[in-house]
Amino acid sequence: MNTALKALYLIPASLLLTTVHSLAPAQAQNETTSDASLLLVGNKGEDSLSFINLKTGREISRRNTGKNPHEIALSPNRQQVAVVSYGESNIDIFDVKSREIVEKIDLAGNSNPHGLVWLSDDRIIATTEGSDSIIILSAANEGKRQLTSIPTGQKGSHMVAVDTLGKFAYVANLQSASVTKIDLMKQEKIIDVATGAGTEGIALTPDGKELYVSARGDNSVAILDAQTMKLIKRIEVGRFPLRVIISPDGKYAVTSNLQDGSLSVIDTATRQVVRTIKVSGQQGTQQVTILFSEDGKYIYAAETGINRIAEIDFEKGEIVGRLPAGEDGDGLAIIR
């Protein structure tokens, strides 16, 4: 019995219930033509991508992906999404309208892509954990992209954040307990900074001035000056913080705490934890990726252990419902 199935025996039945239902093909087609936002979920346990209508809470489509899909990034024109194949050495590009793969990008031996950002100038940045690097895919020119690989010199280069101008990338290195800053214009590494055991989650404030880094082994978040890479403050959060995100207005940073099944909310002005939001309240749901809605009203939390995505009213700190996903749903993106 796999870990996810074992965990289900420890989870109250109420967490497994959902009000969403599958659709007949005709119904699904009708829903796809609405103006509702779509939540995309990378199902790493079954190599698929779920498309969920956020207006109805229904999964309208599921498509095959490469092996072990994780992070998802939306193109600047919102017509395509990129999905990394963590178990391979490629990135799948899906057309949003048809929900079909239109391109597979071979990463030339840079294996285990994970962290992913699609920049406004059409460049794609991804970590490639198997080669301890990040790769830069140039803007498409007649359908072709040039690939550049930049070694981090660190182990477990897992997640990445990029400033809005696309000048600098910040890479969280899981095994090396560090963050690497890379100059994307010069295509070279600038510095490595120790940030704590199990460094994994990473996010920039919208103004690009501060970098929030979660260290799951230390149950902490390190706040760095993004320019100098000097430590500003270290904050204790919930247990095993796998991810950290920043609210669209920049007022809050939020960590996803796997062992607590909770969210720690940090006020970015005071740099203090101001509240904790209980999601499942337990480790068995295996809560990983979290994502704000574009208006900042909701957070979506992937609970990979129960194949659900929790929808949370951020202001109230309440669970609105749980949306369907495939096996071990993890990576998330929203298309409006």
C-alpha positions, 0 to 999 in steps of 0.5 A, a space after each residue: 500500500 502506498 503512502 497516500 493510501 495509508 494516510 487515508 486511513 488516518 483522515 476523517 471522512 469529512 475531509 474526503 467529501 466534496 460537493 463537486 460532481 463529474 460532468 457528462 461530455 456535453 455538460 463539460 463542453 458547455 462549461 468550458 465556453 463560460 468565462 469562469 476561471 480555471 484551476 489547473 492541477 498537476 497530478 504527479 501520481 498519475 502523470 496528468 493535468 486536471 482542468 477545474 472550473 472554479 465557477 462550478 467547482 467541477 473538473 471539466 477535463 483531464 489530460 496526460 502529461 510527461 512523467 511526474 508533473 509538478 509546477 505549472 506556469 501561465 504564458 504572458 498571453 494566457 493562451 498556453 501553460 507550461 508543465 514540468 515533467 519532474 521525472 524526465 527532462 522536458 516541459 510540456 506546453 498545453 494550449 489552454 483552449 484545446 487543453 492539448 499538448 502542442 509542444 514538448 521542450 527537450 531540456 537537453 539532459 537537464 533532468 528533473 525540472 521542477 521550479 518554473 516561471 514564464 516571464 512577460 518577455 516569453 522567456 521560461 525559467 526552470 530549475 533542473 534539480 538533476 543537473 543542479 542548474 537552472 535553464 533559460 529558454 529564450 523567447 520563441 522565435 518562429 516556434 524555436 527556443 534557445 536553451 542556456 543552462 547555468 549551474 548553481 553549484 548547489 545540491 537540490 536546486 528545487 524552486 525558483 523566484 524571478 523579479 518582475 523585470 526578469 533580471 534576477 533569479 533566486 533558487 532554493 537549494 534543498 540539500 545545500 540549505 541555501 539560496 542562489 542568486 543568478 543574473 539572468 542578463 549576464 547568465 551567471 551566478 552571483 552568490 550563495 547564501 545559507 538560509 536554513 535546513 531543508 530550504 525549499 519555498 521561495 517568493 519575492 515581494 511584488 516590489 522585488 525588495 525582499 525575498 521570503 525563504 521557507 526552511 522546512 527542517 528549521 520550521 522557519 522563514 528567512 527574510 532576505 534583502 533581495 539586492 544585497 542578499 543579507 538576512 533581515 530577519 528569521 521567523 518561526 512558522 508552522 511545522 515543515 513549511 514546504 512553500 511560501 507565497 506572497 499575496 497579490 497586494 504584497 501585504 502578507 506572506 503565507 507558508 504551507 505547513 505540511 506537518 500541521 496541515 495549516 497556513 502561517 500568515 506573516 505581515 510583511 510590514 511588521 515581519 511577524 506571524 499574525 495568524 494561523 489558518 487551519 486547513 486539515 490540521 493534520 499531516 496525513 493530507 500531505 498539504 504542499 503547494 499553495 496559490 493565491 487567487 488573482 484578487 487575493 481573496 482565496 488560497 488554494 492548497 493542494 492536499 496530495 494525500 486525499 487528492 483534493 484542493 482546499 479552497 480557503 477564504 483568506 480573510 475569514 480563514 475558513 475552508 469554502 470547500 474541497 475541489 477534485 484532483 487526480 492522484 497526488 495533485 500538487 502543482 497549481 495555476 489559475 487561468 482567468 
